């Protein structure tokens, strides 16, 4: 990772994390330093104990004698036994410290995953409608679930790098104090090896991480497409082709993660082989130089013990760096999506007692191609208005602007001569009951689907189901607890539309909007549903988009759109 990428990496983290996360990170860094000290003492304590246990005469001189006298021991064996129990106690403390640190670290990592998932979810819900429909929903799901989790794992590995780094530095400092010349030679050789390994491994790991993210995006997409078109796939019998595409993508993911796993152990194998080869080479050099092993035993013992702990720590550190690199794309995805432009919408009061007015409105999805141009329309409260026109003329877009989903490029929407803006848009939307052509019902009960997004009130649910003329059907089953199946698969088209009507009526809206809501139904069913809608909307403003003239024949007037303009 270059300096610029390193700087960008920490910029992303600093921007994404809350103040409490940063404080938790600081605490975890101190705990990591404490863990390093504990690990260093755990390694260092064994050698003195073995030395004293095998040669109690060491207690007659030096630091050993000072400790012996300080604690007022009278027998050497008692001191050795006490030291042994002290080391056992310390190792129990070390185990408890490790467990506690791992628990706190895991809580932090999963807490960050939860926080990132929630922020992504909130961000997507606050996207401008136009930008949202340009995104793939399966990709958004992948980011909320997979990439947020990977970013939490990335942070965990960052902390593990710090923990291992302090351990390595402490032990390395001891090696420098004892024999700095040999240590510097070993450092130069091992440093060169680490540099070569990191340069190669991290480049490959980053490339595989990008491939993993792209393959996962396509996997989520193909799953959504397959399950959303299950009936069509079974009818055509082309499930095998979907499976083949899915298999190809999972093979890419498996290959990327397999390569990453191999890259994780390559540094350990190389470092351990190089490190122990250097120890043996150092012993041979000193034997050749000084012709005696006695002078090098203390030094070699220290180096062997230190490297015994340093090399695994260094390999775990390199493995964590490799994981960080592999998941760096996840961090970038989370950062980019959380920091995209969202809409801040208010709930200022907006009354509707007289008129809805669209004034010189223009709208386009693409800059050079206008969908609506200079449209002006006045609708009085309680009026029944039909919007008709050819497919692609701009009818649905006009309705999306009217209900506050799209912002006009030019002109405006006014309710009682008050402009609808971001400050009062939520108040306006709550006055609207919307019934689309395709009613989406999630896999739950009728009651849950009707009250979707609002506080559930049983009496109100019953009332709107009766208004939508579907209660008799439900009463023969489980009432409002009748299961509808995913997408309403257990209901007929007409029944789904009636539940859609009940959902639209649940909040008692002032305006009822039908966007070709009955076009997929047969003429008889459409007629019955339209009878119910006209009956229900007697005291409401009704706006209907329809192709069939019979659907809108009872409207007060018709507004025709041709090529984005009002006809006539």
Secondary structure, DSSP 4 states (H G I P E B T S, - for coil): --HHHHHHHHHHHHHHS-HHHHHHHHHHHHHHHHHHHHHHHHHHHHHHHHHHHH-GGGGGSHHHHHHHHHTT---HHHHHHHHHHHHHHHHHHHHHHHHHHHHHHHHHHHHHHHHHHHHHHHHHHTS-HHHHHTS-HHHHHHIIIIIHHHHHHHHHHHHHHHHHHHHHHHHHHHHHHH-HHHHHHHHHHHHHHHHHHHHHHHHHHHHHHHHHHHHHHHHHHHHHHHHHTHHHHHHHT-HHHHHHHHHHHHHHHHHHHHHHHHHHHHHHHHHHHHHHHHHHHHHHHHHHHHS-STTTHHHHHHHHHHHHHHHHHHHHHHHHHHHHHHTHHHHHHHHHHHTS------------SSEEEEEEEEEEEETTEEEEEEEEEEEETT-EEEEEE-TTSSHHHHHHHHTTSS--SEEEEEETTEE--TTTHHHHHTTEEEE-SS----SSBHHHHHSTTS---HHHHHHHHHHTT-HHHHHTTTGGG-B--GGGTTS-HHHHHHHHHHHHHTT--SEEEEESTTTTS-HHHHHHHHHHHHHHTTTSEEEEE-SSGGGGTTSSEEEEEETTEE--
